Amino acid sequence: MGNNVISVRNVSKSFAGVHALRDINLEILPGEIHCLAGENGSGKSTLIKIISGVYEPDAGTIELNGKVHARLTPIEAILNGVQVIYQDFSVFPNLTVMENLALNTELASKKKMVNWGRFRRIAEQAVAKIDFKVDLDQLVGRLSVADRQLVAISRALMGDAKLIIMDEPTTALTKKRSTLSSGSSSTSKAAGSPPCSLATNSKKSSRSVNDSPSCATGRQ
């Protein structure tokens, strides 16, 4: 594995006899922005779900932090520094931007009392990392789809993540917001922050942000 953040070796996965993945190998280096490109049905999301512990592979291994896993649970993936931003973003629409950003940190710290000043400081630091201008008191459900995705990106960057995976990150983004997201990835890289693995069908957007592209073709 060397200095790789993650090393996927000979991973395969089938559903009802149809191969979603077959003998897949993938390595991502620290600070690398890696794009996994392919058509719908080529296995990109399946690979993401195996790395994040949602699916169990039929064969192959995943190496994280020097330890080889035949499979991962979602909790094990998180504890190993894997953060995934899915297409549905997993944000709370009935809570404010500030609450969405600060809640995980407060729960992890086992805080029993709400300190709104602390909530706001946490949220301000989170959005500042990607220069995201947003009303912290706005309900997330009232934001545009693109801005909800940027809330999810800001939240993922808050943790002690070693690998941040974004499933179809530019699908919901306007050109302006896509540029902001891409710029934040480059900024994270330059600062030595966690790498991002981007899965997208857009060859144009993948060329604009990635260091090391992979092509998913899918097999029957």
KELO-977978 format. One line per field, with one value per atom (N, C-alpha, C): x, y, z. Coordinates in Angstrom, 3 decimals, always signed. Layout:
% residues N
x = c(X,...)
y = c(Y,...)
z = c(Z,...)
% end
This chain:
% residues 220
x = c(+0.823,+0.000,+0.856,+2.045,+2.888,+2.213,+2.175,+1.575,+0.149,-0.477,-1.836,-2.809,-3.805,-4.892,-5.752,-6.003,-6.804,-6.270,-6.356,-5.971,-7.045,-7.715,-8.741,-8.123,-8.219,-7.566,-8.553,-8.665,-9.415,-10.834,-11.502,-12.861,-13.884,-14.786,-15.870,-17.187,-18.275,-19.608,-20.631,-21.533,-22.598,-23.949,-24.958,-26.340,-27.168,-27.730,-28.564,-27.840,-26.562,-25.797,-25.220,-25.548,-25.018,-23.828,-22.701,-21.487,-21.580,-21.617,-21.525,-20.060,-19.222,-17.781,-17.070,-15.946,-15.170,-13.675,-13.018,-11.562,-11.125,-11.769,-11.469,-10.278,-9.363,-8.224,-8.213,-7.963,-7.954,-7.020,-6.185,-5.331,-5.471,-5.529,-5.615,-4.541,-3.750,-2.642,-3.093,-2.366,-2.690,-2.674,-3.703,-3.789,-4.251,-4.544,-4.922,-6.424,-6.779,-8.174,-8.370,-9.150,-9.285,-10.704,-10.822,-12.134,-12.398,-13.528,-13.987,-15.131,-14.889,-15.862,-16.441,-17.713,-18.350,-19.833,-20.433,-21.864,-22.670,-23.968,-24.864,-24.831,-24.746,-24.711,-23.312,-22.300,-20.935,-20.287,-20.963,-20.462,-19.836,-19.908,-19.292,-19.900,-21.218,-21.879,-21.697,-21.638,-21.406,-20.046,-19.028,-17.689,-17.672,-18.345,-18.418,-19.072,-20.133,-20.849,-20.037,-19.170,-18.279,-17.224,-16.631,-15.615,-16.202,-17.454,-18.090,-18.802,-18.751,-19.295,-20.763,-21.401,-22.821,-23.001,-22.152,-22.188,-20.977,-21.157,-20.061,-19.580,-18.292,-17.816,-17.877,-18.023,-17.987,-16.560,-15.618,-14.206,-13.372,-12.098,-11.184,-11.025,-10.156,-9.858,-9.803,-9.955,-9.837,-8.828,-7.795,-6.783,-6.878,-7.067,-7.151,-6.258,-5.456,-4.591,-3.713,-3.271,-2.360,-3.016,-4.346,-5.053,-5.913,-5.818,-6.558,-7.905,-8.976,-10.337,-10.944,-11.551,-12.322,-13.647,-14.116,-15.299,-15.252,-16.011,-16.109,-17.569,-17.821,-19.138,-19.127,-20.290,-20.310,-19.565,-19.710,-19.028,-17.516,-17.069,-15.630,-15.076,-15.836,-15.385,-15.231,-16.216,-16.152,-14.973,-14.772,-13.667,-12.311,-12.281,-11.059,-10.918,-11.810,-11.668,-12.361,-13.307,-14.040,-15.329,-15.497,-16.722,-17.310,-18.615,-19.273,-20.402,-20.446,-21.559,-22.348,-23.505,-24.330,-25.169,-25.835,-26.620,-27.782,-28.267,-29.374,-28.858,-27.535,-26.836,-26.990,-28.058,-28.255,-28.200,-28.899,-29.028,-30.443,-30.641,-31.947,-32.660,-33.697,-34.351,-35.087,-35.472,-36.227,-35.330,-34.011,-33.062,-32.356,-31.791,-31.081,-29.724,-29.100,-27.749,-26.819,-26.917,-26.077,-26.251,-27.486,-27.754,-27.236,-27.415,-26.913,-25.400,-24.712,-23.258,-22.695,-23.357,-22.810,-23.264,-24.364,-24.983,-24.056,-23.414,-22.543,-21.394,-20.810,-19.707,-20.174,-21.336,-21.878,-22.190,-22.779,-23.099,-21.831,-20.817,-19.557,-18.857,-19.055,-18.455,-19.301,-20.449,-21.367,-21.856,-22.078,-22.618,-24.076,-24.458,-25.820,-26.667,-26.009,-26.716,-26.389,-27.404,-27.204,-26.605,-25.496,-24.859,-24.882,-25.804,-25.997,-24.780,-24.047,-22.826,-21.802,-21.684,-20.763,-21.236,-22.538,-23.102,-22.695,-22.849,-22.569,-21.085,-20.223,-18.779,-18.385,-18.943,-18.653,-19.102,-20.318,-20.869,-20.081,-19.695,-18.922,-17.584,-16.938,-15.662,-15.850,-16.970,-17.221,-17.410,-18.259,-18.515,-17.324,-16.509,-15.338,-14.311,-14.288,-13.312,-13.463,-14.703,-14.900,-15.438,-15.326,-15.778,-17.229,-18.065,-19.487,-20.280,-20.893,-21.688,-23.142,-23.636,-24.998,-25.513,-26.828,-27.463,-27.515,-26.770,-26.691,-28.005,-28.899,-30.185,-31.298,-30.963,-31.956,-32.193,-33.465,-33.760,-33.158,-32.515,-31.870,-32.894,-34.102,-35.147,-35.540,-35.200,-35.533,-34.375,-33.248,-32.107,-32.276,-31.555,-31.521,-30.828,-31.036,-30.386,-28.869,-28.365,-26.916,-26.371,-27.093,-26.621,-26.740,-27.743,-27.827,-26.614,-26.178,-24.997,-23.753,-23.656,-22.506,-22.531,-23.719,-23.827,-23.254,-23.601,-23.094,-21.582,-21.056,-19.610,-18.922,-19.476,-18.908,-18.894,-19.968,-20.054,-19.025,-18.854,-17.901,-16.472,-16.156,-14.797,-14.474,-15.493,-15.283,-14.618,-14.898,-14.419,-12.961,-12.465,-11.087,-11.070,-11.482,-11.603,-10.276,-9.983,-8.809,-9.198,-10.441,-10.934,-12.367,-12.603,-13.951,-14.406,-15.524,-16.054,-17.352,-17.456,-18.673,-19.270,-20.473,-21.158,-21.915,-21.500,-22.085,-22.107,-20.953,-20.949,-21.436,-21.340,-21.708,-23.087,-23.790,-25.090,-26.071,-26.119,-27.109,-26.574,-25.300,-24.694,-24.810,-25.060,-24.965,-23.500,-23.220,-21.830,-21.043,-21.644,-20.960,-20.670,-21.669,-21.486,-20.529,-20.554,-19.623,-18.194,-17.970,-16.638,-16.207,-17.141,-16.845,-16.460,-17.217,-16.924,-15.563,-15.275,-13.999,-12.868,-13.089,-12.069,-11.782,-12.822,-12.623,-11.788,-11.968,-11.171,-9.710,-9.448,-8.074,-7.462,-8.266,-7.778,-7.430,-8.285,-8.019,-6.734,-6.529,-5.323,-4.089,-4.141,-2.986,-2.670,-3.700,-3.507,-3.125,-3.034,-2.700,-3.873,-5.085,-6.289,-6.649,-7.728,-8.068,-8.306,-7.960,-8.206,-9.680,-10.094,-11.471,-11.501,-12.381,-12.601,-13.947,-13.963,-15.180,-15.701,-16.959,-17.576,-18.534,-18.314,-19.161,-19.238,-20.335,-20.475,-19.949,-19.670,-19.292,-17.800,-17.389,-15.970,-15.393,-16.207,-15.733,-15.384,-16.298,-16.041,-14.930,-14.821,-13.779,-12.408,-12.257,-10.972,-10.573,-11.557,-11.241,-10.714,-10.957,-10.588,-9.684,-9.582,-8.936,-7.458,-6.716,-5.302,-5.114,-5.976,-5.758,-7.104,-7.508,-8.808,-8.814,-9.983,-10.220,-11.502,-11.601,-12.781,-13.499,-14.791,-15.620,-16.458,-16.347,-17.044,-18.211,-18.161,-19.235,-19.138,-19.529,-19.493,-20.723,-21.162,-22.314,-21.866)
y = c(-1.210,+0.000,+1.260,+1.232,+2.413,+3.543,+4.723,+5.898,+6.135,+5.184,+5.355,+5.551,+6.403,+6.553,+5.295,+4.784,+3.568,+2.744,+1.444,+0.528,-0.544,-0.559,-1.567,-2.598,-3.880,-4.931,-6.002,-6.168,-7.279,-7.419,-6.293,-6.303,-6.638,-7.553,-7.936,-7.917,-7.626,-7.623,-7.915,-8.842,-9.205,-9.078,-8.773,-8.730,-9.618,-10.694,-11.623,-12.097,-12.406,-12.935,-11.899,-10.637,-9.564,-8.918,-8.852,-8.276,-6.747,-6.182,-4.724,-4.302,-5.121,-4.893,-6.223,-6.188,-7.409,-7.087,-7.615,-7.457,-5.993,-5.159,-3.722,-3.434,-2.600,-2.138,-0.610,-0.020,+1.439,+1.857,+2.844,+3.409,+4.926,+5.527,+6.983,+7.452,+8.424,+8.962,+10.118,+10.408,+11.578,+12.857,+13.690,+14.961,+14.854,+13.651,+13.457,+13.668,+14.333,+14.456,+13.465,+12.446,+11.323,+11.272,+11.202,+11.148,+9.759,+9.178,+7.907,+8.197,+8.058,+8.454,+7.232,+7.311,+6.219,+6.470,+5.705,+5.839,+5.276,+5.585,+4.992,+3.472,+2.796,+1.344,+0.761,+1.615,+1.105,+0.665,+0.881,+0.368,+1.379,+2.663,+3.698,+3.720,+3.788,+3.864,+2.566,+1.443,+0.169,+0.157,+0.649,+0.713,+1.639,+2.786,+3.715,+3.042,+2.288,+1.642,+0.515,-0.126,-1.137,-0.479,+0.613,+1.327,+1.884,+2.337,+2.937,+1.918,+0.640,-0.403,-0.712,-0.114,-0.385,-1.761,-2.097,-3.399,-4.227,-5.537,-6.471,-6.993,-6.909,-7.411,-8.930,-9.469,-10.925,-11.443,-10.603,-10.979,-9.719,-9.886,-8.756,-8.179,-7.182,-6.575,-5.054,-4.400,-2.950,-2.675,-1.902,-1.580,-0.114,+0.140,+1.490,+1.575,+2.626,+2.832,+1.622,+0.956,-0.169,-1.475,-1.491,-2.714,-3.197,-4.491,-5.084,-5.601,-5.243,-5.655,-6.453,-7.593,-8.328,-7.618,-6.929,-6.080,-5.052,-3.992,-2.943,-2.757,-2.405,-1.929,-0.409,+0.227,+1.688,+2.368,+1.844,+2.433,+2.284,+1.117,+0.899,+1.852,+2.065,+2.985,+4.396,+4.850,+6.197,+6.317,+5.294,+5.323,+5.311,+4.794,+4.788,+6.036,+7.014,+8.295,+8.428,+7.530,+7.604,+8.394,+9.445,+10.246,+10.249,+9.970,+9.907,+10.925,+11.678,+12.580,+11.973,+11.375,+10.733,+11.766,+11.305,+12.215,+12.838,+12.170,+12.754,+13.650,+13.732,+14.647,+14.320,+13.634,+13.253,+14.450,+15.510,+16.670,+16.713,+17.498,+17.604,+18.849,+18.693,+19.856,+20.734,+20.166,+20.927,+21.648,+21.534,+22.241,+23.335,+24.301,+25.380,+24.883,+25.702,+25.401,+25.255,+26.175,+26.149,+24.857,+24.437,+23.219,+21.986,+21.941,+20.812,+20.684,+21.818,+21.798,+21.501,+21.994,+21.883,+20.640,+20.041,+18.984,+17.790,+17.293,+16.125,+16.396,+17.593,+17.952,+17.993,+18.556,+18.644,+17.261,+16.395,+15.039,+14.249,+14.394,+13.678,+14.143,+15.420,+15.977,+15.694,+15.047,+14.681,+15.891,+16.969,+18.165,+17.920,+18.362,+18.153,+19.418,+20.542,+21.820,+22.500,+23.118,+23.832,+25.204,+25.478,+26.792,+27.373,+28.309,+28.791,+29.564,+30.204,+30.877,+29.888,+28.753,+27.700,+27.094,+26.863,+26.352,+27.251,+28.565,+29.504,+29.523,+29.450,+29.440,+28.201,+27.056,+25.810,+25.919,+26.439,+26.563,+27.559,+28.674,+29.686,+29.126,+28.357,+27.747,+26.735,+26.014,+24.985,+25.583,+26.611,+27.193,+27.995,+28.517,+29.293,+28.434,+27.132,+26.238,+26.170,+26.376,+26.357,+27.694,+28.717,+30.061,+30.045,+29.327,+29.165,+30.251,+31.149,+32.230,+31.787,+31.669,+31.190,+31.742,+31.927,+32.361,+31.169,+31.237,+30.120,+29.861,+30.847,+30.687,+30.207,+29.992,+29.520,+28.017,+27.597,+26.173,+25.533,+24.383,+23.714,+23.322,+22.991,+22.608,+23.726,+24.951,+26.095,+26.486,+25.815,+26.111,+25.439,+25.931,+25.259,+23.911,+23.015,+21.702,+21.860,+22.791,+23.019,+23.454,+24.359,+24.830,+23.757,+22.880,+21.762,+20.854,+20.677,+19.844,+20.490,+21.802,+22.496,+22.456,+22.421,+22.213,+20.840,+19.833,+18.478,+18.415,+19.116,+19.149,+19.826,+20.945,+21.658,+20.769,+20.033,+19.157,+18.030,+17.452,+16.352,+16.798,+18.031,+18.548,+18.873,+18.874,+19.217,+18.102,+16.852,+15.722,+15.391,+14.387,+13.928,+12.930,+13.400,+12.514,+12.369,+11.159,+10.901,+10.740,+10.357,+10.160,+10.672,+11.658,+12.181,+11.784,+11.085,+10.590,+11.322,+11.881,+12.568,+11.839,+11.312,+10.560,+11.525,+11.640,+12.562,+13.981,+14.551,+15.838,+17.018,+16.976,+18.155,+18.045,+16.932,+16.736,+17.853,+18.234,+19.213,+20.634,+20.798,+22.110,+22.954,+24.229,+25.175,+25.315,+25.964,+26.149,+26.880,+27.915,+28.690,+27.834,+27.064,+26.246,+25.093,+24.548,+23.491,+23.987,+25.207,+25.811,+25.985,+26.397,+26.564,+25.232,+24.178,+22.854,+22.369,+22.559,+22.143,+22.920,+24.215,+25.045,+24.633,+24.207,+23.786,+22.520,+21.626,+20.417,+20.754,+21.682,+22.082,+22.768,+23.584,+24.255,+23.245,+22.223,+21.185,+20.454,+20.192,+19.507,+20.335,+21.609,+22.479,+22.616,+22.542,+22.701,+21.397,+20.307,+19.030,+18.365,+18.775,+18.211,+16.906,+16.226,+14.936,+15.012,+13.944,+13.911,+13.697,+13.965,+13.737,+12.767,+11.801,+10.901,+11.255,+11.712,+12.212,+11.214,+10.845,+9.954,+10.764,+10.813,+11.638,+11.082,+11.388,+11.026,+12.111,+13.293,+14.439,+14.447,+14.148,+14.146,+15.544,+16.556,+17.934,+18.321,+18.024,+18.406,+17.564,+16.279,+15.438,+15.930,+16.396,+16.894,+18.164,+18.947,+20.247,+20.165,+19.052,+19.021,+17.865,+16.812,+15.625,+15.558,+14.823,+14.559,+13.223,+12.250,+10.883,+10.243,+10.251,+9.721,+8.197,+7.591,+6.190,+6.105,+5.083,+4.899,+3.637,+3.753,+2.608,+2.260,+1.009,+0.603,-0.334,-1.094,-2.034,-3.278,-4.424,-5.679,-6.500,-7.264,-8.122,-9.564)
z = c(+0.000,+0.000,+0.000,+0.711,+0.724,+1.474,+0.842,+1.461,+1.004,+0.363,-0.124,+1.031,+0.799,+1.760,+1.759,+0.579,+0.436,-0.727,-0.587,-1.655,-1.785,-2.920,-3.218,-4.146,-3.779,-4.538,-4.987,-6.307,-6.912,-6.349,-6.167,-5.615,-6.699,-6.367,-7.265,-6.507,-7.240,-6.641,-7.721,-7.445,-8.385,-7.705,-8.510,-8.051,-8.973,-8.398,-9.176,-10.448,-10.306,-11.425,-12.369,-12.156,-13.009,-12.307,-12.999,-12.418,-12.400,-11.198,-11.067,-11.060,-10.402,-10.351,-10.547,-11.258,-11.446,-11.401,-10.381,-10.223,-10.287,-9.471,-9.468,-8.556,-9.063,-8.285,-8.293,-7.139,-7.027,-5.897,-6.153,-5.125,-5.142,-3.969,-3.856,-2.899,-3.334,-2.554,-1.678,-0.610,+0.222,-0.603,-0.422,-1.133,-2.565,-3.039,-4.440,-4.649,-5.719,-6.145,-7.273,-7.032,-7.961,-8.513,-9.818,-10.457,-11.004,-10.604,-11.131,-12.090,-13.381,-14.399,-15.096,-15.462,-16.181,-16.363,-17.263,-17.521,-16.357,-16.341,-15.353,-15.481,-14.339,-14.355,-14.491,-14.493,-14.671,-13.364,-12.243,-10.968,-10.041,-10.381,-9.541,-8.141,-8.056,-6.755,-5.964,-6.651,-5.970,-5.296,-5.987,-5.400,-4.186,-4.296,-3.173,-1.961,-2.189,-1.087,-0.465,-1.238,-0.663,+0.204,-0.283,+0.493,+1.789,+1.739,+2.918,+3.806,+3.448,+4.306,+4.126,+3.123,+2.882,+2.241,+1.269,+0.617,+1.040,+1.058,+1.287,-0.064,-0.362,-1.653,-1.709,-2.910,-3.091,-3.029,-3.414,-3.405,-3.317,-2.932,-2.881,-1.483,-1.372,-0.080,-0.191,+0.968,+1.082,+2.193,+1.885,+2.881,+3.259,+4.556,+5.109,+6.333,+6.410,+7.578,+7.873,+6.816,+6.974,+7.371,+7.484,+7.861,+6.705,+6.415,+5.301,+5.800,+5.065,+5.423,+4.276,+4.617,+3.609,+3.369,+4.383,+4.279,+5.406,+5.236,+6.250,+6.635,+7.880,+8.274,+8.127,+8.055,+7.971,+9.129,+10.345,+11.497,+11.359,+10.909,+10.721,+9.666,+8.601,+7.551,+8.104,+8.869,+9.457,+10.411,+11.267,+12.221,+11.523,+10.295,+9.501,+8.641,+8.852,+8.178,+6.844,+6.536,+5.268,+5.472,+4.687,+4.707,+3.299,+3.198,+1.892,+1.833,+0.743,+0.469,-0.676,-0.343,-1.362,-2.108,-3.153,-3.977,-3.218,-2.152,-1.369,-0.231,-0.064,+0.843,+2.326,+2.749,+4.161,+5.109,+4.741,+5.621,+6.189,+7.266,+7.905,+7.372,+6.561,+5.960,+6.953,+8.114,+9.108,+10.110,+9.939,+10.792,+9.994,+10.693,+10.025,+9.520,+8.677,+8.209,+9.401,+10.344,+11.537,+12.319,+12.518,+13.281,+12.550,+11.232,+10.457,+10.569,+10.567,+10.599,+11.986,+13.022,+14.376,+15.132,+14.715,+15.517,+15.737,+14.678,+14.829,+15.793,+15.691,+16.584,+18.031,+18.262,+19.624,+20.183,+19.357,+19.811,+20.104,+19.230,+19.436,+20.711,+21.050,+22.271,+23.511,+23.305,+24.390,+25.183,+24.435,+25.076,+25.464,+26.657,+27.136,+27.060,+26.919,+26.844,+25.516,+24.918,+23.664,+23.949,+23.292,+23.370,+21.969,+21.720,+20.354,+19.842,+20.723,+20.310,+19.794,+20.493,+20.059,+18.742,+18.606,+17.356,+16.188,+16.393,+15.297,+14.940,+15.949,+15.669,+14.875,+15.235,+14.511,+13.056,+12.861,+11.512,+10.673,+11.279,+10.554,+10.085,+10.942,+10.567,+9.442,+9.466,+8.457,+7.062,+6.950,+5.630,+5.133,+6.072,+5.672,+4.954,+5.242,+4.620,+3.109,+2.611,+1.158,+0.654,+1.498,+1.117,+0.644,+1.380,+1.062,+1.783,+1.016,+1.579,+1.688,+2.909,+3.125,+4.444,+4.539,+5.776,+6.730,+7.809,+8.747,+9.466,+9.489,+10.173,+9.242,+7.975,+7.003,+7.164,+7.080,+7.092,+5.846,+6.019,+4.890,+3.827,+4.253,+3.300,+2.352,+2.697,+1.838,+0.920,+1.046,+0.182,-1.177,-2.153,-3.452,-3.286,-4.236,-4.184,-4.164,-4.961,-5.015,-3.666,-2.984,-1.688,-0.611,-0.713,+0.236,+0.085,-1.148,-1.368,-0.762,-0.868,-0.294,+1.238,+1.825,+3.270,+3.630,+2.846,+3.094,+2.934,+1.934,+1.727,+2.909,+3.350,+4.497,+5.734,+5.939,+7.115,+7.053,+5.873,+5.726,+5.987,+5.609,+5.785,+7.245,+8.117,+9.517,+10.300,+9.931,+10.708,+10.422,+11.125,+10.934,+9.785,+8.617,+7.462,+6.739,+6.308,+5.487,+4.021,+3.786,+2.426,+2.350,+1.504,+1.300,-0.098,-0.161,-1.425,-1.729,-2.931,-3.358,-4.544,-4.359,-5.404,-6.309,-7.562,-8.542,-7.993,-7.655,-6.947,-7.756,-9.082,-9.871,-10.505,-10.280,-10.925,-10.585,-9.301,-8.844,-8.819,-9.142,-8.997,-10.255,-10.053,-11.153,-11.525,-12.648,-13.065,-12.000,-11.393,-10.359,-9.151,-8.680,-7.483,-7.761,-8.987,-9.336,-9.280,-9.739,-9.678,-8.238,-7.358,-5.942,-5.323,-5.641,-5.103,-5.576,-6.867,-7.419,-6.776,-6.589,-5.973,-4.550,-3.825,-2.447,-2.392,-3.387,-3.440,-3.649,-4.553,-4.820,-3.612,-2.899,-1.698,-0.621,-0.449,+0.537,+0.217,-1.069,-1.492,-1.155,-1.478,-1.264,+0.217,+1.043,+2.485,+3.169,+2.400,+2.975,+3.646,+3.338,+3.922,+3.218,+3.668,+3.095,+1.589,+0.885,-0.547,-0.828,-2.030,-2.437,-3.591,-3.550,-4.668,-5.270,-6.489,-7.110,-8.137,-8.027,-9.005,-9.860,-11.159,-12.009,-13.414,-14.111,-15.522,-16.438,-15.868,-16.680,-16.946,-18.175,-18.514,-18.443,-18.760,-18.708,-17.287,-16.316,-14.937,-14.342,-14.733,-14.177,-14.605,-15.819,-16.278,-15.545,-15.091,-14.505,-13.085,-12.360,-10.950,-10.565,-11.379,-10.864,-11.180,-10.337,-10.567,-11.262,-10.919,-11.386,-11.725,-12.987,-13.362,-13.501,-13.234,-13.526,-14.334,-15.151,-15.990,-15.584,-15.242,-14.920,-16.132,-16.573,-17.793,-17.530,-16.459,-16.145,-17.001,-16.432,-17.174,-16.857,-17.830,-17.637,-17.349)
% end
